[in-house]
Amino acid sequence: MATDQPVKKTGPEDAPGGTSGSALVHFDQVVKRYGDHTVLDHLDFEVQRGKHVTLIGPSGSGKTTILRLLMTLEKVSGGVIWVDGEPLTHRRTPGGKLKSADEKHLRQVRKKIGMVFQQFNLFPNMKVLQNIIEAPVNVLGMDKDEAAERARGLLELVGLSDKIDAHPTQLSGGQQQRVAIARALAMRPEILLLDEVTSALDPELVAGVLDLLRDIARSTDITMLCVTHEMGFARDISDTVMMFNEGRVIESGTPEKIFTAPEHERTRDFLGAIL
């Protein structure tokens, strides 16, 4: 992995994404390999602050890997990911170069990012309230009473005020995913990552979770990066839709452009198969 790279941009005003600093996320020639298999091939794209970007494409095209890299669940093989003008998995040296970041740096940057996974990943031994306040208290250092008050508000937002003392095993899949969404929001993230959040749900539960996410997208200024095969949802919430194939963005644009007048043959084939 390339860990010693010159830094050309040293201030927020010069951060990747333009002089305005409006790019909250910037993938700068990012490569991800597993052995000889290249999953992301010199990927270069931006997500502007407050925008909702949806990644579409066939399975295996690298979409979920992007989210896992942002959550530092995986390490880049090359290139740099920038978050809010700062390197994510690297740190700046006094000599103006980038070296691999230590865990302290990763923890600090991760505070800006929340993720909702395909699987709900709730702690089965904890009640709903404890699941939501665990990270704010132990990671952010939030007062327990303050965290609990915020958790109650989030449970009201996701329609589960009456489940505060339930264990995850007492909840339906849709309810568990709502708790997972509340848990991610409890960290007050600047960026919310959504990884096929309805794929593990029974069909009759999908609409309720998607409606909740639509409400969050419309009522908050959280930047969203979403991987989904729910094209109606992507059309509704997205500012930009990016089509991935073999680790590269082959086409991007507004939902109107991508879904009604795609330019790339691969995009047309993909949408034709799933719509």
C-alpha positions as CSV (number, residue, x, y, z in Angstrom):
1,M,0.0,0.0,0.0
2,A,1.3,3.5,-0.9
3,T,1.8,5.2,2.5
4,D,4.2,8.1,1.7
5,Q,2.7,10.5,-0.7
6,P,3.2,14.2,-1.4
7,V,0.5,16.5,-0.2
8,K,-0.4,19.2,-2.6
9,K,-3.3,20.7,-0.7
10,T,-2.6,21.8,2.8
11,G,-5.5,24.0,3.8
12,P,-9.3,23.7,3.9
13,E,-9.6,26.3,1.2
14,D,-7.3,24.1,-1.1
15,A,-8.9,20.8,-0.2
16,P,-9.9,18.4,-2.9
17,G,-13.3,19.3,-4.4
18,G,-12.5,23.0,-5.3
19,T,-11.6,26.2,-3.6
20,S,-15.0,26.5,-1.9
21,G,-14.3,23.5,0.3
22,S,-17.8,22.2,-0.4
23,A,-16.7,18.7,-1.2
24,L,-17.2,16.8,2.1
25,V,-16.0,13.5,0.6
26,H,-13.4,13.1,-2.1
27,F,-12.0,9.8,-3.5
28,D,-8.7,10.8,-5.0
29,Q,-7.5,8.1,-7.4
30,V,-8.4,5.4,-4.8
31,V,-7.4,1.8,-5.5
32,K,-8.6,-1.2,-3.6
33,R,-7.2,-4.7,-4.3
34,Y,-7.7,-8.1,-2.8
35,G,-4.7,-10.0,-4.0
36,D,-4.6,-9.8,-7.8
37,H,-8.3,-8.7,-8.0
38,T,-8.8,-4.9,-8.3
39,V,-12.2,-3.9,-6.8
40,L,-11.7,-0.1,-7.2
41,D,-9.6,1.1,-10.1
42,H,-8.2,4.7,-9.5
43,L,-11.7,5.9,-8.4
44,D,-12.1,9.6,-8.4
45,F,-15.3,11.3,-7.3
46,E,-16.7,13.8,-4.9
47,V,-19.8,14.2,-2.7
48,Q,-20.7,17.8,-2.0
49,R,-21.7,18.8,1.5
50,G,-25.5,18.3,2.2
51,K,-26.1,16.3,-1.0
52,H,-27.5,12.8,-1.5
53,V,-25.5,10.6,-3.8
54,T,-26.7,7.1,-4.7
55,L,-24.4,4.4,-6.1
56,I,-26.0,1.9,-8.5
57,G,-24.6,-0.9,-10.5
58,P,-24.3,-4.7,-10.6
59,S,-23.2,-6.8,-7.7
60,G,-19.4,-6.9,-7.4
61,S,-18.9,-3.5,-9.0
62,G,-17.3,-2.0,-5.8
63,K,-20.2,0.0,-4.3
64,T,-20.2,-1.5,-0.8
65,T,-16.4,-1.4,-0.7
66,I,-16.6,2.4,-1.0
67,L,-18.7,2.6,2.1
68,R,-16.4,0.1,4.0
69,L,-13.4,2.3,3.1
70,L,-15.2,5.4,4.4
71,M,-15.9,3.5,7.7
72,T,-12.2,2.4,7.8
73,L,-13.4,-1.2,7.9
74,E,-11.0,-1.7,4.9
75,K,-7.7,0.0,4.0
76,V,-7.0,1.6,0.6
77,S,-4.4,0.0,-1.6
78,G,-3.6,3.3,-3.2
79,G,-4.8,6.9,-3.4
80,V,-6.3,9.0,-0.7
81,I,-9.8,9.5,0.7
82,W,-10.5,13.0,2.0
83,V,-13.2,13.9,4.4
84,D,-13.9,17.6,5.1
85,G,-10.6,18.5,3.6
86,E,-8.6,16.1,5.8
87,P,-7.1,12.7,4.8
88,L,-9.2,9.8,6.2
89,T,-6.8,6.9,6.4
90,H,-3.6,9.0,6.4
91,R,-2.1,11.7,8.5
92,R,0.0,14.7,7.6
93,T,3.6,14.8,8.5
94,P,5.5,18.0,9.4
95,G,7.4,17.5,6.1
96,G,4.1,17.8,4.1
97,K,3.6,14.1,3.2
98,L,0.9,11.6,4.0
99,K,1.6,8.5,6.1
100,S,-0.8,5.8,7.2
101,A,-2.9,7.1,10.1
102,D,-2.9,5.7,13.6
103,E,-6.0,4.5,15.4
104,K,-6.4,7.8,17.3
105,H,-6.7,9.7,14.0
106,L,-9.1,7.1,12.5
107,R,-11.4,7.4,15.6
108,Q,-11.5,11.1,15.3
109,V,-12.4,11.2,11.6
110,R,-14.9,8.3,12.0
111,K,-17.0,10.5,14.4
112,K,-18.2,12.4,11.3
113,I,-19.5,9.3,9.7
114,G,-22.5,7.0,10.5
115,M,-23.4,3.8,8.7
116,V,-26.5,1.7,8.4
117,F,-25.7,-1.8,7.3
118,Q,-27.6,-4.5,5.4
119,Q,-27.7,-6.5,8.6
120,F,-28.9,-4.6,11.6
121,N,-25.9,-5.4,13.9
122,L,-27.7,-4.5,17.1
123,F,-26.3,-5.8,20.4
124,P,-28.7,-8.6,21.3
125,N,-28.0,-8.4,25.0
126,M,-28.8,-4.7,25.2
127,K,-32.2,-3.1,25.2
128,V,-33.1,-0.6,22.4
129,L,-32.2,2.5,24.5
130,Q,-28.8,1.0,25.4
131,N,-28.1,0.1,21.8
132,I,-28.6,3.8,20.8
133,I,-26.7,5.5,23.6
134,E,-23.7,3.1,23.7
135,A,-21.6,4.9,21.1
136,P,-22.5,8.5,22.0
137,V,-21.5,7.9,25.6
138,N,-18.4,5.8,25.0
139,V,-17.1,7.3,21.7
140,L,-18.3,10.9,21.9
141,G,-18.1,11.2,25.7
142,M,-21.7,12.4,25.8
143,D,-23.4,12.6,29.2
144,K,-25.6,9.5,29.7
145,D,-28.7,11.5,30.5
146,E,-28.2,13.7,27.5
147,A,-27.7,10.7,25.3
148,A,-30.8,9.0,26.6
149,E,-32.9,12.1,26.0
150,R,-31.6,12.3,22.4
151,A,-32.3,8.6,22.0
152,R,-35.9,9.0,23.0
153,G,-36.3,11.8,20.5
154,L,-34.8,9.6,17.7
155,L,-37.0,6.7,18.7
156,E,-40.0,9.0,18.3
157,L,-38.6,10.1,14.9
158,V,-38.4,6.4,13.7
159,G,-41.8,5.5,15.2
160,L,-40.6,3.3,18.0
161,S,-41.1,5.2,21.2
162,D,-42.9,2.3,22.7
163,K,-40.0,-0.1,22.1
164,I,-37.4,1.7,24.3
165,D,-37.1,-1.2,26.7
166,A,-37.4,-4.0,24.2
167,H,-34.5,-6.3,23.2
168,P,-33.7,-6.7,19.5
169,T,-35.0,-10.2,19.4
170,Q,-38.4,-8.9,20.3
171,L,-38.6,-6.6,17.3
172,S,-39.4,-7.3,13.6
173,G,-36.7,-6.9,11.0
174,G,-38.1,-3.5,10.0
175,Q,-38.2,-2.3,13.6
176,Q,-34.6,-3.5,14.1
177,Q,-33.5,-1.5,11.0
178,R,-35.3,1.6,12.3
179,V,-33.4,1.2,15.6
180,A,-30.1,0.9,13.6
181,I,-31.0,4.1,11.7
182,A,-31.7,5.9,15.1
183,R,-28.4,4.5,16.4
184,A,-26.5,5.9,13.4
185,L,-28.2,9.3,13.8
186,A,-27.4,9.4,17.5
187,M,-23.8,10.0,16.6
188,R,-24.8,13.3,14.9
189,P,-22.9,12.3,11.8
190,E,-22.1,14.7,9.0
191,I,-22.2,11.8,6.6
192,L,-24.7,9.0,6.6
193,L,-23.8,5.8,4.7
194,L,-26.6,3.5,3.7
195,D,-25.6,0.0,2.5
196,E,-28.6,-1.9,0.9
197,V,-30.5,-1.2,4.1
198,T,-33.7,-3.0,2.9
199,S,-32.0,-6.1,1.4
200,A,-32.5,-8.2,4.6
201,L,-36.1,-7.2,5.1
202,D,-39.3,-9.0,4.2
203,P,-40.9,-7.2,1.2
204,E,-43.8,-5.9,3.2
205,L,-41.4,-4.1,5.6
206,V,-39.3,-2.3,2.9
207,A,-41.7,0.6,2.2
208,G,-41.8,1.7,5.8
209,V,-38.0,1.9,6.1
210,L,-37.6,3.7,2.8
211,D,-40.3,6.2,3.8
212,L,-38.4,6.9,7.0
213,L,-35.2,7.5,5.1
214,R,-37.0,9.8,2.6
215,D,-38.2,11.9,5.6
216,I,-34.7,12.1,7.0
217,A,-33.3,13.1,3.6
218,R,-35.9,15.8,3.2
219,S,-35.8,17.2,6.8
220,T,-32.1,17.2,7.6
221,D,-28.9,18.5,6.1
222,I,-27.0,15.3,6.5
223,T,-24.9,14.3,3.5
224,M,-25.9,10.8,2.3
225,L,-24.0,8.2,0.3
226,C,-26.4,5.3,-0.5
227,V,-26.0,1.9,-2.1
228,T,-29.3,0.5,-3.2
229,H,-31.2,-1.6,-5.8
230,E,-34.4,0.3,-4.9
231,M,-34.4,2.5,-8.0
232,G,-37.6,4.4,-7.0
233,F,-36.0,5.3,-3.7
234,A,-32.8,6.4,-5.5
235,R,-34.9,8.6,-7.9
236,D,-36.7,10.2,-5.0
237,I,-33.9,11.1,-2.7
238,S,-30.8,11.6,-4.9
239,D,-29.2,14.8,-6.1
240,T,-26.7,12.6,-8.1
241,V,-26.8,9.0,-9.2
242,M,-23.5,7.3,-10.1
243,M,-23.4,4.1,-12.2
244,F,-20.6,1.8,-11.2
245,N,-19.1,-1.0,-13.3
246,E,-15.9,-2.9,-12.6
247,G,-14.7,-0.5,-9.9
248,R,-15.2,2.7,-11.9
249,V,-17.9,5.3,-12.3
250,I,-19.0,5.0,-15.9
251,E,-21.8,7.5,-15.8
252,S,-23.2,10.0,-13.3
253,G,-25.9,12.7,-13.3
254,T,-29.3,13.7,-11.9
255,P,-31.9,10.9,-11.4
256,E,-33.8,12.3,-14.3
257,K,-30.8,11.9,-16.6
258,I,-29.7,8.5,-15.4
259,F,-33.1,6.9,-15.3
260,T,-34.7,8.4,-18.4
261,A,-31.8,9.2,-20.7
262,P,-28.7,7.2,-19.7
263,E,-25.8,7.6,-22.2
264,H,-23.7,4.5,-21.5
265,E,-24.8,1.2,-22.9
266,R,-23.9,-0.6,-19.7
267,T,-26.2,1.7,-17.7
268,R,-29.1,1.1,-20.1
269,D,-28.6,-2.7,-19.9
270,F,-28.4,-2.6,-16.1
271,L,-31.6,-0.5,-15.7
272,G,-33.4,-2.5,-18.3
273,A,-32.8,-5.6,-16.3
274,I,-34.0,-4.3,-13.0
275,L,-36.7,-1.8,-13.8
